């Protein structure tokens, strides 16, 4: 059963791993903020149609939690995606994807800070091992290369923190379906991106994309909207609901490995150290999921004490009786034999 649940975050992280090279190619024609806004404008439209068809207009009610939904939408959609696209303008996709592997660690720290739940030693240790493996993949064994990300690294640190808070937030909306949580937070995040894009465009800090520019990146947008935004985020929130935020976040270690594989298919040739790092990452992820499996205890049959037979008063002896009445038989006692 747990393996079936793991398919949801696995699909999400594989989709996101492919997304980094796809978005990097689209950024040559459209600015980062406008690209993110266009992407989620389309994605939120699809999500909204699905939610209304399945749950109706009542599902859009925030039930007095509008401020929390707004904050999570801004952090999870506007924050993570805008900062990621900006970071892609300063570093290679495989380098940016490396920071996504820190999500398990950051999610556990967020959970510790907000709920007081200390990270489990096994999860924490194996997350660090997986992160080391990812570091080997990206840097080819030269760990000094981690300090060369500059602005891109700072932007991705903020993006990962925003996504960790968003991931943890899903566990606080257990009464909502994953579709409802995804759609409402995406709606608020998209509105924030629209407002920000309008201000930035009017200020001349970026240029509103022309129809020809959007047409040129239509294939990238189609993937980023339908697969990486709609299907992947729905799968991710479903996985968080079924596995918990800490366990689901472990799958984020596969994002940079997936990006690395995509870059390899595009002509990049990995070395032995990189292949070893990829194997270490996958092994740590599998071990983490095995150690966090919760075994259901075998139910012990409840032993009920045998009922105490009801004592009936002895039959009254009448002086004229020739013989005594027969002994009274207790039916409760018979059923316990």
Secondary structure, 3 states (H helix, E strand, C coil): CHHHHHHHHHHHHHHHHHHHHHHHHHCCCCCHHHHHHHHHHHHHHHHHHHHHHHHCHHHHCCCCCHHHHHHHHHHHHHHHHHHHHHHHCCCCHHHHHHHHCCHHHHHHHHHHHHHCCCCCHHHHHHHHHHHHHHHHHHHCCCHHHHHHCCHHHHHHHHHHHHHHHHHHHHCCCCCCCHHHHHHHHHHHHHHHHHHHHHHHHHCCCCCCCCHHHHHHCHHHHHHHHHHHHHHHHHHHHHHHHHHCHHHHHHHHHHHHHHHHHHHHHCCCCCCHHHHHHHHHHHHHHHHHHHHCCCCCCCCCCCCCCCCCCCCCCCCCCCCCCCCCCCCCCCHHHHHCC
